[in-house]
Amino acid sequence: MPELPEVETVRRGLAPVLVGRTLSSVVIGRPDLRFPFPERFADRLTGLTVVSIDRRAKYLIWTMTGGVTLIVHLGMTGRFTVGGGRLGEYVHDTGLNPKHDHIRFELDDGGVVTYNDPRRFGFVDLLAEGMVGDYSGFRGMGPEPLSEDFSAAYLKAAFACRRGPVKQALLDQTVVAGLGNIYVAEALFRSRINPLRPAVAIGVRPLGRLVSCIKQVIGEAIAAGGSSISDFASTDGAAGRFQMSFNVYGREGDGCSVCGQPILRIVQSGRSTFFCSRCQR
């Protein structure tokens, strides 16, 4: 599933194409994705202009004229591509099967933005003006990891009653928004914290390292266009590059880049965890 850096990469690809443009036509190719499309989805968006495209955790937020907000979650295989009109630099074969093109946004300058999703785990929603703050997907969500609110002091308070493993605590979206398996594994390695360590037992100083490493990893991943493990690509079809910088994720049996010890893989709550048992304590 795309994590925060991948969704931010998509946002940065869509914003220059869509912001200020009017949706001259919206076409849907089926009645549902993970959930049914909102009632009169295409009609309610047609004729509106995109004011801004923002992100909250793993969600895209399109603010439209007329007080309408479009919420998009990419699920596991959702991808936006852009092409046509003035979008020349973006126009090339992305290798996607057009039978999985489920939404087509036609723009007033002749451009086209297409949402393709083979597994259809993504979804969209439409909100009325002033309803974004109450949206169910954002309710109880923790701070963004790159925000000033995400600090060692915050994590110490958030972990106060969490006796389970720190990795599981960091994947909880009520603790911090947008983190997923890849970037938690990489940040824990850089901060030298064992993923099995109880969250409540970690002191302020190592939590300070952890916060710093999370911010560093997320920032580097965004700069690299995210990580392409299987399906992810940016809006122009390009693969992310951060996977070339992985220290532990997906490297079971490889030598640790610091000490040479083989990287271990365990399963926590059904998800693979990769770490170095010598470097991470």
Residue pairs with C-beta under 8 A, 6 or more apart in sequence:
1 58
1 74
1 75
1 76
1 121
1 180
2 10
2 58
2 74
2 76
2 78
2 226
2 232
3 58
3 178
3 179
3 180
3 181
3 182
3 183
3 226
3 227
4 55
4 57
4 58
4 145
4 177
4 178
4 179
4 180
4 183
4 218
5 183
5 218
5 221
5 222
5 224
5 226
5 227
5 240
5 242
6 74
6 226
6 227
6 232
6 240
7 55
7 57
7 58
7 59
7 60
7 74
7 178
8 55
8 222
8 226
9 222
9 225
9 226
9 234
9 240
10 60
10 74
10 79
10 80
10 234
10 235
11 53
11 54
11 55
11 60
13 80
13 82
13 234
13 235
13 236
14 53
14 60
14 80
14 82
14 113
14 235
15 52
15 53
17 82
17 87
17 90
17 107
17 111
17 113
17 235
18 50
18 53
18 62
18 105
18 107
18 113
19 50
19 51
19 52
19 53
20 49
20 50
21 49
21 50
21 107
21 108
21 109
21 111
22 47
22 48
22 49
22 50
22 107
22 108
23 45
23 46
23 47
23 48
23 49
23 50
23 105
23 106
23 107
23 108
24 46
24 47
24 106
24 107
24 108
25 42
25 46
25 104
25 105
25 106
26 41
26 42
26 45
26 46
26 103
26 104
26 105
26 106
27 42
27 103
27 104
27 106
28 37
28 41
28 42
28 102
28 103
28 104
29 101
29 102
29 103
29 104
30 102
31 37
32 120
33 75
33 102
33 117
33 120
33 121
33 122
33 123
33 124
34 75
34 120
34 121
34 122
34 123
35 123
37 124
38 44
38 124
38 125
38 126
41 124
41 126
44 68
44 126
45 64
45 68
45 70
45 105
45 126
48 64
48 65
48 66
48 68
49 64
49 65
50 62
50 63
50 64
51 63
51 64
51 65
52 62
52 63
53 60
53 61
53 62
53 63
54 60
54 61
54 63
55 61
56 138
56 141
56 144
56 177
57 138
57 141
57 144
57 173
57 177
57 178
58 73
58 74
58 178
58 180
59 71
59 72
59 73
59 137
59 138
60 71
60 72
60 73
60 74
61 69
61 70
61 71
61 72
61 132
62 69
62 70
62 71
62 72
63 69
64 70
67 128
67 129
67 130
68 126
68 127
68 128
68 129
69 126
69 127
69 128
69 129
69 131
69 132
70 124
70 125
70 126
71 124
71 125
71 126
71 127
71 132
71 135
71 137
72 78
72 115
72 122
72 123
72 124
73 122
73 123
73 124
73 137
74 117
74 122
75 117
75 119
75 120
75 121
75 122
75 123
76 119
76 121
76 122
76 231
77 117
77 118
77 119
77 121
77 122
77 231
78 115
78 116
78 117
78 121
78 122
79 94
79 96
79 115
79 116
79 117
79 231
79 232
79 233
79 235
80 113
80 114
80 115
80 116
80 235
81 90
81 94
81 96
81 113
81 114
81 116
81 235
81 236
81 237
82 90
82 111
82 112
82 113
82 114
82 235
82 236
83 90
83 91
83 111
83 112
83 114
84 91
84 110
84 111
84 112
85 107
85 109
85 110
85 111
85 112
86 109
86 110
86 111
87 111
89 236
90 235
90 236
92 236
92 237
93 237
94 233
94 236
94 237
95 237
96 116
97 116
97 118
98 116
100 116
100 117
100 118
101 114
101 115
101 116
102 115
102 116
102 117
102 120
103 114
103 115
103 124
104 112
104 113
104 114
104 115
105 112
105 113
105 114
105 115
106 112
107 113
113 235
115 122
118 231
125 135
127 135
132 138
140 174
141 173
141 174
141 177
142 150
142 158
142 172
142 173
142 174
142 175
142 176
142 177
143 149
143 150
143 154
143 176
143 177
144 150
144 176
144 177
144 178
145 176
145 177
145 178
145 179
145 214
145 215
145 218
146 215
146 218
146 219
150 176
150 211
150 214
150 215
151 211
152 204
152 205
152 207
152 208
152 210
152 211
153 204
155 175
155 176
155 207
155 210
155 211
156 204
156 207
158 169
158 175
158 176
159 166
159 169
159 175
159 199
159 200
159 202
159 207
160 200
161 200
162 169
162 198
162 199
162 200
163 198
163 199
163 200
164 198
164 199
165 195
165 196
165 197
165 198
165 199
165 268
166 188
166 193
166 194
166 195
166 196
166 197
166 198
166 199
166 202
167 184
167 185
167 188
167 195
167 196
167 268
167 273
168 199
168 268
168 269
169 175
169 199
170 176
170 179
170 184
170 187
170 188
170 214
171 179
171 180
171 181
171 184
171 271
173 179
176 214
179 214
179 218
181 249
181 271
181 272
181 273
182 227
182 229
182 246
182 249
183 214
183 217
183 218
183 221
184 195
185 195
185 248
185 249
185 273
185 274
185 275
186 217
186 246
186 247
186 248
186 249
187 210
187 213
187 214
187 216
187 217
188 194
188 195
188 210
188 213
188 275
188 280
189 247
189 248
189 275
189 276
189 279
189 280
190 213
190 216
190 217
190 247
191 206
191 209
191 210
191 212
191 213
192 206
192 209
192 279
192 280
192 281
193 202
193 206
193 209
193 210
193 280
193 281
194 275
194 277
194 280
194 281
195 268
195 273
195 275
195 280
196 266
196 268
197 281
202 210
220 242
220 245
221 227
221 240
221 242
224 240
224 241
224 242
224 244
224 245
225 234
225 238
225 239
225 240
225 241
225 242
226 232
226 234
226 240
226 242
227 240
227 242
227 243
227 246
228 239
228 240
228 241
228 243
229 243
229 250
232 239
232 240
233 239
233 240
234 240
243 249
243 250
247 256
247 257
248 256
248 263
248 274
248 275
248 276
249 274
250 274
251 263
251 274
252 262
252 263
252 264
252 265
252 274
253 262
253 263
254 262
254 263
255 261
255 262
255 263
256 262
256 263
256 276
256 278
256 279
258 276
258 279
259 276
259 278
259 279
261 276
261 277
261 278
261 279
263 274
263 275
263 276
264 274
264 275
264 276
264 277
265 272
265 273
265 274
266 272
266 273
266 275
267 273
